[in-house]
């Protein structure tokens, strides 16, 4: 494993945790049913970001698995 890959592997858990924390916060806000009535645009934005985070998490986990092998 190259130095660059080793550094990437070391940083992945921190990145994954940050994404998971942001996702928990977003999902908590989205769980408030009144959000959609109060601010539909914000609800749509948060929902889109949640999808982006899910994709980023999958990529990071796949990369972690590949580097760990």
N, CA, C and O atoms as a CHARMM CRD file, in Angstrom:
* protein
*
  276
    1    1 UNK  N      0.84000  -1.16500   0.00000 PROA 1      0.00000
    2    1 UNK  CA     0.00000   0.00000   0.00000 PROA 1      0.00000
    3    1 UNK  C      0.89700   1.24400   0.00000 PROA 1      0.00000
    4    1 UNK  O      1.86900   1.33200   0.75100 PROA 1      0.00000
    5    2 UNK  N      0.54800   2.18200  -0.84800 PROA 2      0.00000
    6    2 UNK  CA     1.34500   3.39900  -0.92500 PROA 2      0.00000
    7    2 UNK  C      1.08700   4.28400   0.29600 PROA 2      0.00000
    8    2 UNK  O      0.12200   4.08700   1.03600 PROA 2      0.00000
    9    3 UNK  N      1.96300   5.24900   0.48200 PROA 3      0.00000
   10    3 UNK  CA     1.81000   6.19400   1.58500 PROA 3      0.00000
   11    3 UNK  C      0.47400   6.93200   1.46900 PROA 3      0.00000
   12    3 UNK  O     -0.23500   7.12400   2.45700 PROA 3      0.00000
   13    4 UNK  N      0.15000   7.33900   0.24500 PROA 4      0.00000
   14    4 UNK  CA    -1.09400   8.07500   0.00700 PROA 4      0.00000
   15    4 UNK  C     -2.30500   7.21100   0.38400 PROA 4      0.00000
   16    4 UNK  O     -3.23900   7.70100   1.01800 PROA 4      0.00000
   17    5 UNK  N     -2.29400   5.95600   0.00500 PROA 5      0.00000
   18    5 UNK  CA    -3.39300   5.05100   0.33000 PROA 5      0.00000
   19    5 UNK  C     -3.48300   4.81200   1.83800 PROA 5      0.00000
   20    5 UNK  O     -4.57700   4.73400   2.39600 PROA 5      0.00000
   21    6 UNK  N     -2.32900   4.69800   2.49000 PROA 6      0.00000
   22    6 UNK  CA    -2.31400   4.50900   3.94100 PROA 6      0.00000
   23    6 UNK  C     -2.93600   5.71200   4.64700 PROA 6      0.00000
   24    6 UNK  O     -3.72500   5.54900   5.57800 PROA 6      0.00000
   25    7 UNK  N     -2.58700   6.90200   4.21000 PROA 7      0.00000
   26    7 UNK  CA    -3.15800   8.12800   4.78700 PROA 7      0.00000
   27    7 UNK  C     -4.66600   8.17300   4.54800 PROA 7      0.00000
   28    7 UNK  O     -5.43600   8.52400   5.44100 PROA 7      0.00000
   29    8 UNK  N     -5.07400   7.81600   3.34000 PROA 8      0.00000
   30    8 UNK  CA    -6.49400   7.80000   3.01400 PROA 8      0.00000
   31    8 UNK  C     -7.23600   6.82800   3.93900 PROA 8      0.00000
   32    8 UNK  O     -8.30000   7.15300   4.46500 PROA 8      0.00000
   33    9 UNK  N     -6.66800   5.64200   4.13000 PROA 9      0.00000
   34    9 UNK  CA    -7.26900   4.63900   4.99900 PROA 9      0.00000
   35    9 UNK  C     -7.38600   5.15100   6.43500 PROA 9      0.00000
   36    9 UNK  O     -8.38200   4.88800   7.10800 PROA 9      0.00000
   37   10 UNK  N     -6.38400   5.87300   6.89900 PROA 10     0.00000
   38   10 UNK  CA    -6.40200   6.41900   8.25000 PROA 10     0.00000
   39   10 UNK  C     -7.47400   7.49200   8.42300 PROA 10     0.00000
   40   10 UNK  O     -8.02700   7.65200   9.51100 PROA 10     0.00000
   41   11 UNK  N     -7.76600   8.22300   7.35100 PROA 11     0.00000
   42   11 UNK  CA    -8.71800   9.33200   7.42700 PROA 11     0.00000
   43   11 UNK  C    -10.16100   8.89600   7.19000 PROA 11     0.00000
   44   11 UNK  O    -11.09200   9.60500   7.57300 PROA 11     0.00000
   45   12 UNK  N    -10.35300   7.75100   6.57100 PROA 12     0.00000
   46   12 UNK  CA   -11.70400   7.31700   6.23600 PROA 12     0.00000
   47   12 UNK  C    -12.63100   7.17100   7.44700 PROA 12     0.00000
   48   12 UNK  O    -13.77200   7.62600   7.36800 PROA 12     0.00000
   49   13 UNK  N    -12.21300   6.56800   8.55500 PROA 13     0.00000
   50   13 UNK  CA   -13.14400   6.45300   9.68700 PROA 13     0.00000
   51   13 UNK  C    -13.65500   7.81300  10.18000 PROA 13     0.00000
   52   13 UNK  O    -14.82600   7.95100  10.53300 PROA 13     0.00000
   53   14 UNK  N    -12.78100   8.79900  10.20100 PROA 14     0.00000
   54   14 UNK  CA   -13.17500  10.14100  10.62200 PROA 14     0.00000
   55   14 UNK  C    -14.17600  10.74400   9.63400 PROA 14     0.00000
   56   14 UNK  O    -15.16000  11.35900  10.04500 PROA 14     0.00000
   57   15 UNK  N    -13.92900  10.56900   8.34600 PROA 15     0.00000
   58   15 UNK  CA   -14.84000  11.08000   7.32800 PROA 15     0.00000
   59   15 UNK  C    -16.20000  10.39600   7.42800 PROA 15     0.00000
   60   15 UNK  O    -17.24300  11.04300   7.33200 PROA 15     0.00000
   61   16 UNK  N    -16.17300   9.08100   7.62200 PROA 16     0.00000
   62   16 UNK  CA   -17.41900   8.32400   7.72900 PROA 16     0.00000
   63   16 UNK  C    -18.21200   8.79100   8.94600 PROA 16     0.00000
   64   16 UNK  O    -19.42600   8.97900   8.86400 PROA 16     0.00000
   65   17 UNK  N    -17.53600   8.97500  10.06100 PROA 17     0.00000
   66   17 UNK  CA   -18.21700   9.43400  11.28000 PROA 17     0.00000
   67   17 UNK  C    -18.82700  10.81500  11.07900 PROA 17     0.00000
   68   17 UNK  O    -19.94300  11.06700  11.53300 PROA 17     0.00000
   69   18 UNK  N    -18.11800  11.70700  10.40900 PROA 18     0.00000
   70   18 UNK  CA   -18.64500  13.05200  10.16400 PROA 18     0.00000
   71   18 UNK  C    -19.89200  12.99500   9.28000 PROA 18     0.00000
   72   18 UNK  O    -20.87400  13.69100   9.53900 PROA 18     0.00000
   73   19 UNK  N    -19.85100  12.17000   8.24400 PROA 19     0.00000
   74   19 UNK  CA   -21.01400  12.01800   7.37400 PROA 19     0.00000
   75   19 UNK  C    -22.19300  11.41800   8.12500 PROA 19     0.00000
   76   19 UNK  O    -23.33100  11.85700   7.95600 PROA 19     0.00000
   77   20 UNK  N    -21.92500  10.41800   8.95100 PROA 20     0.00000
   78   20 UNK  CA   -22.99000   9.79000   9.72500 PROA 20     0.00000
   79   20 UNK  C    -23.60200  10.77800  10.71700 PROA 20     0.00000
   80   20 UNK  O    -24.81700  10.77800  10.91900 PROA 20     0.00000
   81   21 UNK  N    -22.78200  11.61200  11.33300 PROA 21     0.00000
   82   21 UNK  CA   -23.28600  12.61500  12.27700 PROA 21     0.00000
   83   21 UNK  C    -24.17100  13.63200  11.55600 PROA 21     0.00000
   84   21 UNK  O    -25.23800  13.99400  12.05100 PROA 21     0.00000
   85   22 UNK  N    -23.72500  14.08600  10.39500 PROA 22     0.00000
   86   22 UNK  CA   -24.53100  15.03400   9.61700 PROA 22     0.00000
   87   22 UNK  C    -25.84600  14.37600   9.20000 PROA 22     0.00000
   88   22 UNK  O    -26.90100  15.01000   9.23500 PROA 22     0.00000
   89   23 UNK  N    -25.77900  13.12300   8.81100 PROA 23     0.00000
   90   23 UNK  CA   -26.97900  12.41600   8.38500 PROA 23     0.00000
   91   23 UNK  C    -27.96900  12.24900   9.55100 PROA 23     0.00000
   92   23 UNK  O    -29.17600  12.39900   9.36400 PROA 23     0.00000
   93   24 UNK  N    -27.46400  11.94300  10.73700 PROA 24     0.00000
   94   24 UNK  CA   -28.34000  11.82600  11.90300 PROA 24     0.00000
   95   24 UNK  C    -29.05900  13.15000  12.18000 PROA 24     0.00000
   96   24 UNK  O    -30.25400  13.16600  12.47500 PROA 24     0.00000
   97   25 UNK  N    -28.32600  14.24800  12.08300 PROA 25     0.00000
   98   25 UNK  CA   -28.90500  15.56600  12.31400 PROA 25     0.00000
   99   25 UNK  C    -29.98700  15.87100  11.27900 PROA 25     0.00000
  100   25 UNK  O    -31.07700  16.33000  11.62200 PROA 25     0.00000
  101   26 UNK  N    -29.67300  15.61300  10.01700 PROA 26     0.00000
  102   26 UNK  CA   -30.64700  15.85600   8.95100 PROA 26     0.00000
  103   26 UNK  C    -31.90100  15.01600   9.14400 PROA 26     0.00000
  104   26 UNK  O    -33.02000  15.51700   9.02800 PROA 26     0.00000
  105   27 UNK  N    -31.70500  13.74600   9.43600 PROA 27     0.00000
  106   27 UNK  CA   -32.85200  12.85100   9.58000 PROA 27     0.00000
  107   27 UNK  C    -33.70900  13.21200  10.78000 PROA 27     0.00000
  108   27 UNK  O    -34.92700  13.03300  10.74900 PROA 27     0.00000
  109   28 UNK  N    -33.08900  13.71600  11.83100 PROA 28     0.00000
  110   28 UNK  CA   -33.86100  14.16600  12.98500 PROA 28     0.00000
  111   28 UNK  C    -34.73700  15.35600  12.59800 PROA 28     0.00000
  112   28 UNK  O    -35.90100  15.43700  12.99000 PROA 28     0.00000
  113   29 UNK  N    -34.16800  16.26500  11.83300 PROA 29     0.00000
  114   29 UNK  CA   -34.94200  17.42700  11.39200 PROA 29     0.00000
  115   29 UNK  C    -36.03800  17.00200  10.41600 PROA 29     0.00000
  116   29 UNK  O    -37.15900  17.50700  10.47700 PROA 29     0.00000
  117   30 UNK  N    -35.71400  16.07500   9.51900 PROA 30     0.00000
  118   30 UNK  CA   -36.71400  15.59400   8.56700 PROA 30     0.00000
  119   30 UNK  C    -37.83000  14.80200   9.24100 PROA 30     0.00000
  120   30 UNK  O    -38.94100  14.72700   8.71700 PROA 30     0.00000
  121   31 UNK  N    -37.54300  14.21800  10.39100 PROA 31     0.00000
  122   31 UNK  CA   -38.54700  13.43100  11.10600 PROA 31     0.00000
  123   31 UNK  C    -39.66600  14.31400  11.66600 PROA 31     0.00000
  124   31 UNK  O    -40.75100  13.82500  11.98100 PROA 31     0.00000
  125   32 UNK  N    -39.39700  15.60300  11.78600 PROA 32     0.00000
  126   32 UNK  CA   -40.41200  16.54800  12.24600 PROA 32     0.00000
  127   32 UNK  C    -41.38600  16.78300  11.09500 PROA 32     0.00000
  128   32 UNK  O    -41.06600  17.48800  10.13800 PROA 32     0.00000
  129   33 UNK  N    -42.55400  16.20200  11.19000 PROA 33     0.00000
  130   33 UNK  CA   -43.54200  16.29300  10.11800 PROA 33     0.00000
  131   33 UNK  C    -43.96800  17.70300   9.78200 PROA 33     0.00000
  132   33 UNK  O    -44.42600  17.95800   8.66800 PROA 33     0.00000
  133   34 UNK  N    -43.82900  18.62400  10.71300 PROA 34     0.00000
  134   34 UNK  CA   -44.24600  19.99800  10.44300 PROA 34     0.00000
  135   34 UNK  C    -43.26300  20.73600   9.53600 PROA 34     0.00000
  136   34 UNK  O    -43.59800  21.77700   8.97000 PROA 34     0.00000
  137   35 UNK  N    -42.07900  20.20800   9.40200 PROA 35     0.00000
  138   35 UNK  CA   -41.08200  20.85900   8.54000 PROA 35     0.00000
  139   35 UNK  C    -41.61300  21.02100   7.12300 PROA 35     0.00000
  140   35 UNK  O    -41.43500  22.06900   6.50200 PROA 35     0.00000
  141   36 UNK  N    -42.25800  19.99100   6.62100 PROA 36     0.00000
  142   36 UNK  CA   -42.76000  20.03000   5.24100 PROA 36     0.00000
  143   36 UNK  C    -43.82100  21.11500   5.06000 PROA 36     0.00000
  144   36 UNK  O    -43.88300  21.75500   4.01000 PROA 36     0.00000
  145   37 UNK  N    -44.63900  21.31900   6.06300 PROA 37     0.00000
  146   37 UNK  CA   -45.66800  22.35300   5.98600 PROA 37     0.00000
  147   37 UNK  C    -45.06900  23.74500   6.18800 PROA 37     0.00000
  148   37 UNK  O    -45.47100  24.70000   5.52400 PROA 37     0.00000
  149   38 UNK  N    -44.11000  23.85500   7.10100 PROA 38     0.00000
  150   38 UNK  CA   -43.50900  25.16200   7.41300 PROA 38     0.00000
  151   38 UNK  C    -42.58100  25.64500   6.32100 PROA 38     0.00000
  152   38 UNK  O    -42.64300  26.80600   5.91600 PROA 38     0.00000
  153   39 UNK  N    -41.71500  24.75500   5.83700 PROA 39     0.00000
  154   39 UNK  CA   -40.66200  25.17100   4.90400 PROA 39     0.00000
  155   39 UNK  C    -40.38200  24.03700   3.91700 PROA 39     0.00000
  156   39 UNK  O    -39.43200  23.26900   4.06900 PROA 39     0.00000
  157   40 UNK  N    -41.23500  23.96300   2.91300 PROA 40     0.00000
  158   40 UNK  CA   -41.12300  22.87300   1.93900 PROA 40     0.00000
  159   40 UNK  C    -39.76600  22.88000   1.22900 PROA 40     0.00000
  160   40 UNK  O    -39.19700  21.82100   0.96400 PROA 40     0.00000
  161   41 UNK  N    -39.25400  24.06800   0.92400 PROA 41     0.00000
  162   41 UNK  CA   -37.96400  24.16000   0.22800 PROA 41     0.00000
  163   41 UNK  C    -36.83400  23.59300   1.08800 PROA 41     0.00000
  164   41 UNK  O    -35.97200  22.87400   0.58300 PROA 41     0.00000
  165   42 UNK  N    -36.83500  23.91100   2.36600 PROA 42     0.00000
  166   42 UNK  CA   -35.79700  23.38800   3.26800 PROA 42     0.00000
  167   42 UNK  C    -35.92000  21.87300   3.38800 PROA 42     0.00000
  168   42 UNK  O    -34.91300  21.16500   3.40500 PROA 42     0.00000
  169   43 UNK  N    -37.13800  21.38300   3.46900 PROA 43     0.00000
  170   43 UNK  CA   -37.34700  19.93500   3.55200 PROA 43     0.00000
  171   43 UNK  C    -36.79600  19.25200   2.31200 PROA 43     0.00000
  172   43 UNK  O    -36.15600  18.20600   2.41200 PROA 43     0.00000
  173   44 UNK  N    -37.03600  19.82800   1.15400 PROA 44     0.00000
  174   44 UNK  CA   -36.53000  19.25500  -0.09500 PROA 44     0.00000
  175   44 UNK  C    -35.00100  19.29800  -0.12500 PROA 44     0.00000
  176   44 UNK  O    -34.36200  18.33900  -0.55900 PROA 44     0.00000
  177   45 UNK  N    -34.41800  20.40000   0.33100 PROA 45     0.00000
  178   45 UNK  CA   -32.96700  20.54000   0.37700 PROA 45     0.00000
  179   45 UNK  C    -32.35000  19.50300   1.31200 PROA 45     0.00000
  180   45 UNK  O    -31.36400  18.85400   0.96400 PROA 45     0.00000
  181   46 UNK  N    -32.93700  19.35100   2.50000 PROA 46     0.00000
  182   46 UNK  CA   -32.42100  18.37800   3.45700 PROA 46     0.00000
  183   46 UNK  C    -32.55500  16.95300   2.92700 PROA 46     0.00000
  184   46 UNK  O    -31.67200  16.11900   3.12800 PROA 46     0.00000
  185   47 UNK  N    -33.63700  16.69300   2.26600 PROA 47     0.00000
  186   47 UNK  CA   -33.85700  15.37100   1.69600 PROA 47     0.00000
  187   47 UNK  C    -32.82000  15.06500   0.61500 PROA 47     0.00000
  188   47 UNK  O    -32.28800  13.95700   0.54800 PROA 47     0.00000
  189   48 UNK  N    -32.54400  16.05100  -0.22300 PROA 48     0.00000
  190   48 UNK  CA   -31.51800  15.88300  -1.27100 PROA 48     0.00000
  191   48 UNK  C    -30.14400  15.64400  -0.64800 PROA 48     0.00000
  192   48 UNK  O    -29.39500  14.77200  -1.09100 PROA 48     0.00000
  193   49 UNK  N    -29.82200  16.42100   0.37600 PROA 49     0.00000
  194   49 UNK  CA   -28.52800  16.27200   1.04100 PROA 49     0.00000
  195   49 UNK  C    -28.42000  14.90500   1.70600 PROA 49     0.00000
  196   49 UNK  O    -27.34500  14.30400   1.71000 PROA 49     0.00000
  197   50 UNK  N    -29.51100  14.41200   2.26600 PROA 50     0.00000
  198   50 UNK  CA   -29.51500  13.08800   2.86900 PROA 50     0.00000
  199   50 UNK  C    -29.16300  12.02900   1.82300 PROA 50     0.00000
  200   50 UNK  O    -28.39500  11.10800   2.10300 PROA 50     0.00000
  201   51 UNK  N    -29.71300  12.15600   0.64100 PROA 51     0.00000
  202   51 UNK  CA   -29.38500  11.23600  -0.44700 PROA 51     0.00000
  203   51 UNK  C    -27.92000  11.32600  -0.85000 PROA 51     0.00000
  204   51 UNK  O    -27.27500  10.31000  -1.11000 PROA 51     0.00000
  205   52 UNK  N    -27.40100  12.54700  -0.89900 PROA 52     0.00000
  206   52 UNK  CA   -25.98700  12.74100  -1.24200 PROA 52     0.00000
  207   52 UNK  C    -25.08600  12.09100  -0.19000 PROA 52     0.00000
  208   52 UNK  O    -24.10000  11.43500  -0.52300 PROA 52     0.00000
  209   53 UNK  N    -25.43600  12.28000   1.06600 PROA 53     0.00000
  210   53 UNK  CA   -24.64200  11.70100   2.14600 PROA 53     0.00000
  211   53 UNK  C    -24.66100  10.18500   2.06100 PROA 53     0.00000
  212   53 UNK  O    -23.63100   9.53900   2.25000 PROA 53     0.00000
  213   54 UNK  N    -25.82300   9.61400   1.78000 PROA 54     0.00000
  214   54 UNK  CA   -25.92500   8.16400   1.66300 PROA 54     0.00000
  215   54 UNK  C    -24.98600   7.64000   0.57500 PROA 54     0.00000
  216   54 UNK  O    -24.31800   6.62200   0.75200 PROA 54     0.00000
  217   55 UNK  N    -24.94800   8.35000  -0.54600 PROA 55     0.00000
  218   55 UNK  CA   -24.05900   7.95300  -1.64100 PROA 55     0.00000
  219   55 UNK  C    -22.58800   8.08800  -1.23700 PROA 55     0.00000
  220   55 UNK  O    -21.78000   7.20300  -1.52100 PROA 55     0.00000
  221   56 UNK  N    -22.24600   9.18500  -0.57900 PROA 56     0.00000
  222   56 UNK  CA   -20.87500   9.39800  -0.12300 PROA 56     0.00000
  223   56 UNK  C    -20.45500   8.34500   0.89600 PROA 56     0.00000
  224   56 UNK  O    -19.31500   7.88000   0.88400 PROA 56     0.00000
  225   57 UNK  N    -21.38000   7.97100   1.77800 PROA 57     0.00000
  226   57 UNK  CA   -21.08300   6.93400   2.76200 PROA 57     0.00000
  227   57 UNK  C    -20.80100   5.59600   2.08600 PROA 57     0.00000
  228   57 UNK  O    -19.86200   4.89300   2.46000 PROA 57     0.00000
  229   58 UNK  N    -21.60000   5.25300   1.10800 PROA 58     0.00000
  230   58 UNK  CA   -21.38000   3.98700   0.39700 PROA 58     0.00000
  231   58 UNK  C    -20.01700   3.98300  -0.29300 PROA 58     0.00000
  232   58 UNK  O    -19.30000   2.98300  -0.25800 PROA 58     0.00000
  233   59 UNK  N    -19.66700   5.09800  -0.91500 PROA 59     0.00000
  234   59 UNK  CA   -18.36500   5.21000  -1.58300 PROA 59     0.00000
  235   59 UNK  C    -17.23400   5.08400  -0.57400 PROA 59     0.00000
  236   59 UNK  O    -16.25100   4.38800  -0.82700 PROA 59     0.00000
  237   60 UNK  N    -17.36400   5.75000   0.56500 PROA 60     0.00000
  238   60 UNK  CA   -16.31400   5.71600   1.58100 PROA 60     0.00000
  239   60 UNK  C    -16.16900   4.31200   2.16500 PROA 60     0.00000
  240   60 UNK  O    -15.05300   3.83500   2.37500 PROA 60     0.00000
  241   61 UNK  N    -17.29000   3.65500   2.42400 PROA 61     0.00000
  242   61 UNK  CA   -17.23300   2.29700   2.97200 PROA 61     0.00000
  243   61 UNK  C    -16.62800   1.31300   1.97200 PROA 61     0.00000
  244   61 UNK  O    -15.85200   0.43600   2.35200 PROA 61     0.00000
  245   62 UNK  N    -16.98200   1.45800   0.70500 PROA 62     0.00000
  246   62 UNK  CA   -16.39500   0.59900  -0.32900 PROA 62     0.00000
  247   62 UNK  C    -14.89500   0.84300  -0.44100 PROA 62     0.00000
  248   62 UNK  O    -14.11600  -0.09800  -0.59400 PROA 62     0.00000
  249   63 UNK  N    -14.49800   2.09600  -0.36600 PROA 63     0.00000
  250   63 UNK  CA   -13.07100   2.42900  -0.45400 PROA 63     0.00000
  251   63 UNK  C    -12.32000   1.87900   0.75800 PROA 63     0.00000
  252   63 UNK  O    -11.21100   1.36300   0.62000 PROA 63     0.00000
  253   64 UNK  N    -12.91800   1.98800   1.93700 PROA 64     0.00000
  254   64 UNK  CA   -12.31300   1.48000   3.16000 PROA 64     0.00000
  255   64 UNK  C    -12.11400  -0.03500   3.04300 PROA 64     0.00000
  256   64 UNK  O    -11.06900  -0.57400   3.40700 PROA 64     0.00000
  257   65 UNK  N    -13.13100  -0.69100   2.53200 PROA 65     0.00000
  258   65 UNK  CA   -13.05100  -2.14600   2.35000 PROA 65     0.00000
  259   65 UNK  C    -11.93800  -2.50800   1.36500 PROA 65     0.00000
  260   65 UNK  O    -11.17100  -3.44200   1.59800 PROA 65     0.00000
  261   66 UNK  N    -11.85900  -1.75900   0.26300 PROA 66     0.00000
  262   66 UNK  CA   -10.83200  -2.03800  -0.74800 PROA 66     0.00000
  263   66 UNK  C     -9.42100  -1.81300  -0.18600 PROA 66     0.00000
  264   66 UNK  O     -8.51200  -2.60400  -0.43900 PROA 66     0.00000
  265   67 UNK  N     -9.25200  -0.73900   0.57100 PROA 67     0.00000
  266   67 UNK  CA    -7.93000  -0.44000   1.11900 PROA 67     0.00000
  267   67 UNK  C     -7.55200  -1.39900   2.25800 PROA 67     0.00000
  268   67 UNK  O     -6.37200  -1.66900   2.47900 PROA 67     0.00000
  269   68 UNK  N     -8.53700  -1.89900   2.96400 PROA 68     0.00000
  270   68 UNK  CA    -8.28200  -2.79800   4.08400 PROA 68     0.00000
  271   68 UNK  C     -7.94100  -4.20600   3.63900 PROA 68     0.00000
  272   68 UNK  O     -7.34900  -4.97900   4.39200 PROA 68     0.00000
  273   69 UNK  N     -8.31000  -4.53200   2.42700 PROA 69     0.00000
  274   69 UNK  CA    -8.11100  -5.91300   1.94400 PROA 69     0.00000
  275   69 UNK  C     -6.65200  -6.22500   1.66900 PROA 69     0.00000
  276   69 UNK  O     -6.32600  -7.33900   1.26000 PROA 69     0.00000
